[in-house]
Amino acid sequence: MQKNSAPNRWLVSSNVLIQIVLAAALVVFANFGIHYWHPKHLDLRHNDYYRLSDKTKQLLKSLHKPVEIIVFFQPQAEAPVTQQVFEYIQQLLKEYDNDAPVEKGTSLLRIRYVDPDRDPVSAEKLYTEYNVKVPNVVVFACDKRSKYVQVSDMVEFSRPSSPFEGGSDRVRAFKGEQQFTSAIQNVLEARQPKIYFLQGHGEGDPDEFAQHKGYSSIGTYIRRDNLVIEKLNLAEKTQVPNDCDVLIVCGPSKSFADIELKAIQDYLAQNGRLMVLLDALKPDTGLEKFLSDYGVRVGNDAVLFRVSDRLGGEALVLNAPCSDYGNHPITQSLKSEGSATLFPTARSIDRIAGNGPAKQMVTVLAQTPPMAWAETDLAKLREDKAELDEKDRKGPVPVAVAVEPASAGEMEREGMRMVVFGSSSFVRNGSMKGGNVDIFMNSINWLLKRQELIGIAPKTPQEFNLALEPSERNAVVLMEVVLIPLAVGIIGFLVWLSRRK
């Protein structure tokens, strides 16, 4: 019996081992099969920081051709913020990849990473093929269309309030999903919508680079959204071109002829899309009366804001800070984020009850805090003697409205659309701060009915700090430095003694 016991034990052990291997193989192949035929992604994290919105998931489901995503980044950069943003991008793109459709076993989102420090050959190809001149961007490409997103587009930073505080920039809000979804939508569009900037009345030029009068920065944002910019002079052409998707009138300072106003009116009658940006302290252009026919009141005033100066006194500022937004798709993400916009040299823009075409809805998009007011005595304002009196409009003062048929905010509603701002200076090259770019680009996307590109709110990083009292910190140090090592040493000594015995 003793001679047979060893082989029997060996047979039993081999049998058990084979069963374990077969069971493990069965589990592995079962998981592989389930993932291949019925892929599901379960998110067990305690927050939804990287969880995609329904709009993004809807766009991903509609993919019918591959989209290449190239993360052109320096993950080993010295700046901690750059490393943090790179981690955000990685996690977010994993969520995109999990929700992307699969064709012939391959995801339609083809994501790859290029480190210019380690792979200069691929970096040089990116420079040439996609006109990418700087690292730390994410490139989106489909067919022959491409768009890149920079770190400054994805992230809003909070900086130390003074240079004496020290410390580095910190991520206040991450807008990666908003920018990535926009980029995917842009490169999927076979036809590039056309944005016409009206000229001939002193309007702003989207190709002018001057800091305080040019609009080239906002022109860059428009072009990067897969949109084409054209210029239009209605004195040379008697009608708005048929391929005009949005007509922009940016800060005119001269009067419109009746034939020009008639051309704009005819364009709107054919379900046209119009954006008007007017400024305070400029002569009447004829657009004021024209807009009143659509339920929009343009005030002959200037919005003032009283601030405290460094000497303890007060000063008047010709600015309209706004963080109070209406309920509308244009301002949805701004409200969620709590972002503020600043409208320099603004005039009041409000709705006129009961005026305009039937079933037309005018929605206030942004208004000032109650301490601002609209000054109507412009002569006193030019002499720096403006004071709030009974003739002026007390705050809050509306400075932007959206006009549409029927119920406000219904993205698929047919008919004309219009957005009117009481300032054009808020998108000049020197004013691209806060939510200024967001409200402008959201307005363009709303006019174009690109609902996938607006309404995705930025995500705020969650920070978890463990606050301890001095006595508690001392207890932690004592535990980690003294007690735990001492306990390990005592246990080791006891084991050594037991083995000697």
C-alpha positions in Angstrom: 0.0 0.0 0.0 2.8 2.3 0.8 4.4 1.7 -2.7 1.2 2.8 -4.5 0.5 5.8 -2.3 3.0 8.1 -4.1 1.7 7.5 -7.6 -1.9 7.8 -6.4 -1.1 11.2 -4.8 0.7 12.3 -8.0 -2.4 11.2 -10.1 -4.8 13.1 -7.8 -2.6 16.2 -7.9 -2.3 16.1 -11.7 -6.1 15.7 -12.0 -6.7 18.7 -9.8 -4.2 20.8 -11.6 -5.7 19.9 -15.0 -9.2 20.8 -13.7 -7.9 24.1 -12.5 -6.3 24.9 -15.8 -9.4 23.9 -17.8 -11.7 26.0 -15.5 -9.4 29.0 -15.9 -9.3 28.5 -19.7 -13.1 28.2 -19.8 -13.5 31.5 -17.8 -10.9 33.3 -20.1 -12.6 32.1 -23.3 -16.1 32.8 -22.0 -15.1 36.4 -21.1 -13.4 36.9 -24.5 -16.5 35.7 -26.3 -18.8 37.8 -24.3 -16.6 40.9 -24.8 -16.3 40.2 -28.6 -20.0 39.6 -29.3 -21.6 41.6 -26.6 -19.1 44.3 -25.4 -20.3 46.2 -22.3 -18.4 48.7 -20.2 -19.2 48.9 -16.5 -18.1 52.0 -14.7 -17.8 51.4 -11.0 -16.1 54.7 -10.2 -17.7 56.8 -7.5 -18.0 59.9 -9.7 -18.9 60.6 -13.4 -15.8 62.7 -14.2 -15.1 60.8 -17.4 -18.6 59.5 -18.1 -19.8 60.6 -21.6 -23.0 62.7 -22.1 -25.9 61.3 -24.1 -25.1 63.7 -26.9 -21.6 62.3 -27.3 -22.9 58.7 -27.2 -25.5 59.5 -29.8 -22.8 60.9 -32.1 -20.6 57.9 -31.6 -23.4 55.5 -32.4 -23.9 57.4 -35.7 -20.3 56.8 -36.9 -20.3 55.2 -40.3 -16.6 55.8 -41.2 -13.4 55.6 -39.3 -12.1 58.6 -37.4 -8.4 58.8 -36.5 -7.4 60.4 -33.2 -3.7 61.3 -32.7 -2.7 62.4 -29.3 0.4 64.4 -30.1 1.7 64.9 -26.5 4.8 65.1 -24.4 3.7 63.0 -21.4 7.1 63.4 -19.7 6.8 67.2 -19.7 8.2 68.9 -16.7 5.0 70.9 -16.1 2.7 68.9 -13.7 -0.3 70.5 -15.3 0.7 69.0 -18.7 1.0 65.5 -17.2 -2.4 65.9 -15.5 -4.1 67.0 -18.7 -2.5 64.0 -20.5 -3.9 61.7 -18.0 -7.4 63.3 -18.4 -7.1 62.8 -22.2 -6.2 59.1 -21.8 -9.1 58.4 -19.5 -11.6 60.3 -21.6 -10.5 58.7 -24.9 -10.9 55.2 -23.2 -14.6 56.1 -22.7 -14.9 57.3 -26.3 -13.3 54.0 -27.5 -15.7 51.9 -25.3 -18.8 53.5 -26.8 -17.5 53.6 -30.4 -19.0 51.1 -32.9 -16.9 48.2 -34.0 -16.6 47.2 -37.7 -15.0 43.9 -38.6 -13.5 43.6 -35.1 -12.0 47.1 -35.2 -13.2 50.2 -33.5 -14.2 53.1 -35.8 -12.2 55.4 -33.5 -8.6 54.7 -34.2 -6.6 56.2 -31.4 -2.8 56.4 -31.3 -0.3 58.3 -29.2 2.8 60.1 -30.6 5.5 61.5 -28.3 7.6 64.0 -30.3 10.5 63.5 -27.9 10.6 59.7 -28.5 9.3 59.5 -32.1 10.6 62.4 -34.1 9.8 60.7 -37.4 6.1 60.4 -36.7 6.1 64.0 -35.3 7.6 65.3 -38.6 4.8 63.5 -40.5 2.2 65.2 -38.3 3.8 68.6 -38.9 3.6 68.1 -42.6 0.3 66.2 -43.0 -1.9 68.1 -40.5 -0.1 71.4 -40.3 0.5 70.9 -36.6 3.3 73.2 -35.5 3.3 72.7 -31.7 3.1 69.6 -29.5 0.5 68.9 -26.8 -2.5 68.8 -29.2 -5.1 66.1 -30.1 -5.6 65.7 -33.9 -8.9 64.4 -35.3 -8.9 63.3 -39.0 -11.5 61.7 -41.3 -11.0 61.4 -45.1 -9.1 64.6 -46.0 -10.6 66.7 -43.2 -8.8 67.4 -39.9 -8.9 69.5 -36.8 -6.7 69.8 -33.8 -7.5 70.7 -30.2 -5.0 72.5 -28.0 -4.6 72.3 -24.3 -5.9 75.8 -24.0 -9.1 74.7 -25.6 -9.6 71.7 -23.3 -8.7 73.3 -20.0 -9.5 76.3 -18.0 -6.8 77.2 -15.5 -7.0 78.9 -12.1 -3.9 80.9 -11.5 -2.6 82.3 -8.2 -4.3 85.6 -7.5 -0.9 87.3 -7.0 2.6 86.6 -8.0 3.7 86.5 -4.4 1.5 83.5 -3.5 3.7 81.1 -5.4 2.4 77.8 -6.7 1.6 76.7 -10.2 -1.5 76.8 -12.4 -4.3 74.4 -11.5 -7.0 72.9 -13.7 -10.3 74.6 -12.8 -12.4 72.9 -15.5 -11.8 70.2 -18.2 -13.7 70.8 -21.4 -12.3 67.7 -23.2 -15.6 66.1 -24.1 -17.0 69.3 -25.4 -14.0 69.9 -27.7 -13.5 66.2 -28.7 -17.2 65.7 -29.7 -17.1 69.0 -31.6 -14.0 67.9 -33.4 -15.4 64.5 -34.4 -18.6 66.1 -35.7 -16.6 68.7 -37.7 -14.4 66.2 -39.5 -17.4 64.0 -40.3 -19.2 66.8 -42.1 -18.7 66.3 -45.8 -19.7 69.9 -46.6 -18.2 72.8 -44.8 -20.8 75.4 -43.8 -20.1 78.9 -44.9 -20.1 81.9 -42.5 -20.4 85.3 -44.2 -19.1 88.4 -42.5 -20.8 91.5 -43.8 -18.5 94.4 -44.9 -19.0 97.9 -46.1 -20.3 99.6 -42.9 -17.2 99.7 -40.7 -17.7 96.1 -39.5 -15.0 94.0 -37.9 -12.7 92.0 -40.1 -12.0 88.3 -39.2 -8.6 88.6 -40.9 -7.4 91.6 -39.0 -4.7 90.8 -36.4 -4.6 94.1 -34.5 -5.1 93.5 -30.8 -7.8 96.1 -30.1 -9.7 96.2 -33.3 -9.1 92.9 -35.1 -11.2 89.7 -35.0 -8.7 87.2 -36.3 -8.7 85.1 -33.1 -12.4 84.4 -33.4 -11.9 83.8 -37.1 -9.4 81.1 -36.1 -11.9 79.4 -33.8 -14.5 79.5 -36.6 -12.2 77.9 -39.2 -11.0 75.2 -36.7 -14.7 74.2 -36.4 -14.6 73.1 -40.1 -16.4 76.3 -41.1 -15.5 78.5 -44.1 -15.3 82.3 -43.7 -16.4 84.5 -46.6 -16.8 88.3 -46.8 -19.9 89.9 -48.3 -20.6 93.5 -49.4 -24.3 94.0 -50.1 -23.5 97.2 -52.0 -21.9 95.0 -54.6 -24.3 92.1 -54.4 -28.0 92.8 -54.0 -28.8 89.6 -52.2 -27.3 87.2 -49.7 -25.7 84.2 -51.5 -27.6 80.9 -51.5 -24.7 79.1 -49.8 -24.7 81.4 -46.8 -25.3 79.3 -43.7 -24.8 82.1 -41.2 -24.6 85.9 -41.9 -22.7 87.9 -39.3 -22.9 91.7 -38.9 -20.1 92.5 -36.5 -20.0 96.0 -35.0 -21.2 98.3 -37.9 -20.6 102.0 -37.5 -22.3 103.3 -40.7 -25.9 103.3 -41.9 -27.4 100.5 -44.0 -29.2 101.4 -47.2 -32.8 100.3 -47.6 -31.8 97.8 -50.3 -29.3 96.2 -48.0 -31.8 95.8 -45.2 -34.3 94.4 -47.7 -31.7 91.8 -48.8 -31.2 90.7 -45.1 -35.0 90.5 -44.6 -35.4 88.3 -47.7 -32.6 86.1 -46.4 -34.4 85.6 -43.1 -37.6 85.0 -44.9 -36.0 81.9 -46.5 -35.1 80.4 -43.0 -31.8 82.3 -42.9 -29.5 82.5 -39.8 -28.3 85.9 -38.7 -25.9 87.1 -35.9 -25.8 90.8 -35.1 -23.2 92.4 -32.8 -23.9 96.1 -32.0 -21.9 98.5 -29.8 -22.8 101.4 -27.6 -21.7 105.0 -28.5 -22.1 104.4 -32.2 -24.5 106.2 -34.6 -27.8 104.7 -35.7 -27.3 102.1 -38.5 -30.8 101.3 -39.4 -30.5 97.8 -37.9 -32.1 99.1 -34.7 -35.5 99.7 -36.4 -35.0 96.5 -38.5 -34.5 94.3 -35.4 -37.6 95.8 -33.7 -39.7 94.1 -36.4 -38.5 90.8 -35.0 -39.3 91.5 -31.4 -35.8 92.8 -30.4 -35.3 96.2 -28.7 -31.9 97.8 -29.2 -31.4 100.4 -26.5 -29.8 103.8 -27.3 -27.7 103.6 -24.1 -24.5 102.2 -22.7 -24.1 99.7 -19.9 -22.1 100.9 -16.9 -20.6 99.1 -13.9 -19.4 100.8 -10.8 -16.2 99.3 -9.3 -13.9 100.3 -6.4 -10.5 101.7 -7.2 -7.2 101.1 -5.4 -7.5 104.4 -3.5 -10.8 103.4 -1.9 -13.0 105.5 -4.3 -15.3 104.3 -7.1 -14.9 104.3 -10.8 -17.3 103.7 -13.7 -16.4 101.0 -16.2 -18.0 100.8 -19.6 -18.3 97.0 -19.3 -21.1 94.5 -18.8 -20.1 91.5 -16.8 -22.6 88.7 -17.0 -23.0 85.4 -15.2 -26.8 85.4 -15.2 -28.0 83.4 -18.2 -31.3 82.5 -19.6 -32.6 79.0 -20.2 -31.4 78.2 -23.7 -29.2 75.7 -25.5 -26.6 78.5 -26.2 -26.1 79.2 -22.5 -26.6 75.7 -21.0 -22.9 74.8 -20.7 -22.1 78.3 -19.4 -24.7 77.9 -16.6 -23.5 74.5 -15.7 -19.9 75.7 -15.5 -20.7 79.0 -13.7 -18.6 80.8 -16.3 -18.8 84.6 -16.7 -18.7 86.7 -19.9 -17.6 90.3 -20.2 -19.2 92.6 -22.8 -17.1 95.8 -23.3 -18.9 98.9 -24.6 -22.2 97.2 -24.5 -25.7 98.5 -25.0 -28.9 96.9 -23.8 -30.6 94.3 -26.0 -34.1 93.2 -24.9 -37.3 91.7 -26.2 -40.4 93.7 -27.1 -43.6 92.1 -25.9 -46.2 91.4 -28.5 -44.0 92.7 -31.4 -42.7 90.7 -34.4 -44.0 87.9 -36.5 -46.5 85.4 -35.2 -45.3 82.5 -33.1 -41.9 84.1 -32.7 -40.0 83.7 -29.5 -37.3 86.0 -28.1 -35.2 84.7 -25.2 -32.8 86.7 -23.1 -29.4 84.9 -23.2 -27.4 87.0 -20.7 -27.9 90.0 -18.4 -25.8 92.0 -16.0 -26.0 92.0 -12.1 -28.4 94.4 -10.5 -25.7 96.9 -9.7 -25.1 97.7 -13.4 -27.3 100.1 -15.3 -27.9 101.3 -18.8 -27.0 105.0 -19.1 -29.2 106.9 -21.5 -27.5 110.3 -21.3 -24.6 109.6 -23.6 -23.4 113.2 -23.6 -22.8 113.1 -19.9 -21.1 109.7 -20.3 -18.7 111.2 -22.8 -17.9 113.9 -20.3 -17.4 111.3 -17.5 -20.4 112.7 -15.5 -22.8 109.8 -15.8 -25.1 109.1 -12.8 -27.9 106.7 -12.3 -31.2 108.6 -12.5 -34.9 107.9 -13.3 -34.2 108.1 -17.0 -31.8 105.2 -16.9 -32.5 101.5 -16.9 -31.6 99.9 -13.6 -30.0 96.5 -13.6 -30.1 93.7 -14.3 -29.7 94.8 -17.9 -30.0 92.2 -20.8 -27.3 92.4 -23.4 -28.0 89.4 -25.7 -31.1 87.6 -27.1 -31.9 84.7 -29.3 -34.8 84.8 -31.8 -36.5 81.7 -33.2 -40.0 80.6 -34.2 -42.3 78.7 -31.8 -40.9 77.4 -28.5 -37.5 78.5 -27.5 -34.7 76.0 -27.4 -36.2 73.4 -29.7 -33.1 72.5 -31.8 -35.0 70.9 -34.7 -37.6 73.6 -35.1 -37.6 74.9 -38.7 -37.5 78.6 -39.6 -35.3 81.6 -39.3 -32.9 82.0 -36.3 -31.2 85.1 -35.0 -28.8 86.0 -32.2 -28.2 89.7 -31.2 -25.4 90.9 -28.9 -25.1 94.4 -27.5 -21.4 94.3 -28.0 -18.9 93.3 -30.7 -15.9 94.0 -28.6 -16.3 90.9 -26.5 -14.8 88.8 -29.3 -12.0 91.1 -30.4 -8.5 89.8 -30.2 -7.8 91.4 -26.9 -11.0 90.2 -25.2 -11.0 86.5 -25.6 -11.5 85.7 -21.9 -13.8 83.7 -19.7 -16.9 82.5 -21.5 -16.7 85.0 -24.3 -15.5 82.4 -26.9 -18.0 79.8 -25.6 -21.1 81.9 -25.9 -20.1 83.1 -29.4 -19.3 79.6 -30.7 -22.3 78.1 -29.0 -24.4 80.8 -30.8 -22.9 79.8 -34.2 -23.5 76.1 -33.6 -27.1 76.8 -32.5 -27.7 78.9 -35.6 -26.3 76.0 -37.7 -28.4 73.5 -35.7 -25.3 71.5 -34.7 -26.8 70.4 -31.4 -24.1 67.8 -30.8 -21.6 70.7 -30.3 -23.3 72.6 -27.6 -24.6 71.9 -24.2 -21.8 69.6 -23.0 -20.8 71.1 -19.7 -17.1 71.1 -18.6 -16.0 68.8 -15.8 -14.5 70.2 -12.6 -11.7 68.0 -11.1 -12.5 66.6 -7.7 -9.9 67.1 -5.1 -9.8 65.0 -1.9 -7.8 66.4 1.0 -7.3 64.7 4.3 -7.3 67.3 7.0 -5.6 66.2 10.3 -5.0 67.9 13.6 -1.3 68.1 14.8 -1.9 65.4 17.3 -3.4 63.1 14.7 -0.5 63.8 12.3 1.9 62.9 15.1 0.0 59.7 15.7 0.2 58.7 12.1 4.0 59.4 12.0 4.5 57.3 15.2 2.5 54.4 13.7 4.3 54.4 10.4 7.8 55.2 11.5 8.0 53.4 14.9 5.2 51.0 15.8 4.8 49.1 12.5 8.5 48.5 12.0 8.9 47.6 15.7 6.0 45.1 15.4 7.6 43.5 12.3 10.9 43.2 14.1 9.3 41.6 17.2 7.5 39.1 15.0 10.6 38.2 13.1 12.5 37.7 16.4 9.9 35.4 17.7 9.9 33.3 14.5 13.7 33.1 14.7 13.5 31.9 18.3 10.8 29.3 17.5 13.0 27.9 14.7 16.0 27.6 16.9 14.0 25.5 19.4 
